[in-house]
Amino acid sequence: MEPANNKPRSNELRIGLTGGIASGKSTVATMFAEHGVPIIDTDVIARQVVAPGQPGLAAVTDRFGTELLKPDGYLDRHQLRNLVFADEGQRHALEAILHPLIRARVIELASLAGGPYQLLVIPLLVETGFDSLVDRVLVVDCPKSLQRTRLLTRDAETPERIELILAAQIDRHERLAAADEIIDNAGTPEQTRARVAALHAQYVRLA
């Protein structure tokens, strides 16, 4: 495996897909997958690196306590999320454990993925420096009011917790400033699908 701070050695085009919570990143990634694009999702990887038996789980429980384990040995991600969102220091400590593991796995998967180009779904792309792994940044965007509505209906979060989650993320305008391309996901699914199709054609040409 390559050193974790290196970009994967490949001539393949890599697109970093990012956006705020509940902006529709998973929906957009699924639409790209329908075009045959390999998807590497760091949310999935984040679960894998803390699965039972993985060094990441041992590191998390050493730092935060074994009370975060469920009876089946899996990490109680909801309890951990409540802990770190309430304390910036705890959140940084968790990121220091997980981000190197996630980054190394992204590099490994990207070296094997193939495809016309690859889509790396990284919610904290700009904040964490993971943008060094990609050639272009694609931001899925929607107004904060829509994020709040989606979080209330999708995740049944309280208004107070929603504000904590949003405050912990990078400013929307700063994220947009880092974008090479933007998908406005405040419209209809058909509008988003059409934008994905146009971007797919663009990325195939660039690849």
SVG drawing of the C-alpha trace seen along z (x, -y; Angstrom):
<svg xmlns="http://www.w3.org/2000/svg" viewBox="-40 -32 44 42">
<polyline fill="none" stroke="black" stroke-width="0.4" points="0.0,0.0 1.2,-3.5 2.0,-6.0 -1.2,-7.5 -0.3,-11.1 0.3,-10.2 -2.2,-10.5 -3.0,-7.2 -0.6,-6.6 -2.9,-6.4 -3.8,-8.3 -7.5,-7.8 -9.6,-10.9 -10.9,-11.1 -13.8,-13.2 -14.3,-14.2 -18.0,-14.4 -18.8,-16.4 -21.6,-18.5 -23.2,-19.3 -25.2,-16.8 -28.6,-16.0 -27.6,-17.7 -28.2,-14.6 -24.7,-13.2 -25.9,-9.5 -28.6,-10.2 -26.2,-11.9 -23.6,-9.1 -26.3,-6.5 -27.1,-8.4 -23.5,-8.4 -23.3,-4.6 -26.1,-4.1 -23.7,-5.3 -21.2,-2.6 -18.9,-4.9 -17.1,-3.2 -18.1,-4.8 -15.8,-4.9 -17.8,-6.1 -15.9,-7.1 -19.1,-6.7 -19.0,-3.0 -15.3,-2.9 -15.8,-4.6 -18.0,-1.8 -15.6,0.9 -12.6,-0.4 -14.4,-0.2 -16.0,3.2 -15.3,5.8 -11.7,7.1 -10.4,4.0 -7.6,1.9 -9.8,-1.2 -12.4,0.2 -9.8,0.9 -8.4,-2.6 -11.8,-4.2 -12.7,-2.2 -9.3,-2.8 -9.9,-6.6 -13.6,-6.8 -14.4,-3.7 -15.9,-0.3 -19.4,-1.6 -19.7,-2.6 -19.9,1.0 -23.2,2.7 -23.9,6.2 -23.0,7.7 -19.5,6.1 -20.3,3.4 -19.7,-0.3 -22.7,-2.3 -22.2,-5.0 -25.3,-7.0 -23.9,-7.2 -20.5,-8.1 -21.9,-10.8 -23.8,-12.4 -20.6,-12.5 -18.3,-14.1 -20.8,-16.6 -21.2,-18.0 -17.4,-18.4 -15.1,-19.8 -12.0,-18.3 -13.6,-14.9 -14.5,-15.2 -10.9,-16.1 -9.7,-13.2 -12.0,-10.8 -10.9,-12.3 -7.3,-11.8 -8.0,-8.1 -10.2,-7.5 -9.1,-9.8 -5.7,-8.1 -7.4,-4.7 -10.0,-5.9 -7.5,-7.7 -5.4,-4.6 -8.4,-2.5 -9.5,-5.1 -6.1,-5.0 -6.2,-1.2 -9.7,-1.0 -9.0,-3.8 -5.9,-1.9 -8.2,1.1 -11.4,-0.5 -10.9,-1.1 -13.8,-2.6 -14.0,-5.6 -13.3,-7.8 -13.9,-7.3 -16.2,-9.1 -14.9,-9.5 -17.7,-10.4 -16.1,-12.3 -18.4,-14.5 -15.4,-16.3 -13.4,-16.6 -12.4,-20.2 -12.1,-20.2 -9.8,-17.2 -7.4,-17.7 -8.7,-14.7 -9.0,-16.9 -5.4,-16.1 -6.6,-12.7 -8.8,-14.0 -8.5,-15.9 -11.8,-17.8 -14.2,-18.7 -18.0,-18.3 -20.2,-19.9 -23.8,-18.9 -25.5,-21.9 -28.9,-23.0 -30.0,-25.7 -29.6,-25.2 -33.4,-25.4 -33.7,-22.3 -31.0,-20.5 -32.9,-21.2 -36.1,-19.9 -34.5,-16.7 -32.8,-16.1 -36.0,-16.5 -37.9,-14.1 -35.1,-11.6 -33.2,-11.3 -35.8,-12.6 -33.2,-14.8 -34.1,-17.6 -33.8,-21.2 -31.1,-21.7 -29.0,-18.8 -29.5,-19.8 -27.9,-23.2 -25.0,-21.5 -24.4,-19.3 -24.6,-22.2 -22.3,-24.3 -19.7,-21.5 -19.5,-21.6 -17.5,-23.9 -19.4,-27.1 -21.5,-26.6 -19.8,-29.4 -16.4,-28.1 -17.4,-24.7 -18.8,-26.2 -15.6,-28.2 -13.6,-24.9 -15.9,-23.4 -14.9,-22.8 -18.5,-21.8 -21.8,-22.2 -25.0,-20.3 -27.9,-22.3 -30.0,-19.5 -32.8,-21.8 -34.9,-21.0 -36.6,-17.8 -35.0,-14.4 -35.3,-14.8 -33.3,-18.0 -30.6,-16.4 -30.5,-13.4 -30.1,-15.6 -27.2,-17.5 -25.5,-14.2 -25.9,-13.0 -24.3,-16.2 -21.4,-16.0 -20.9,-12.3 -20.4,-13.2 -18.0,-16.0 -15.9,-13.7 -15.7,-11.0 -14.3,-13.6 -11.8,-14.8 -10.8,-11.2"/>
</svg>
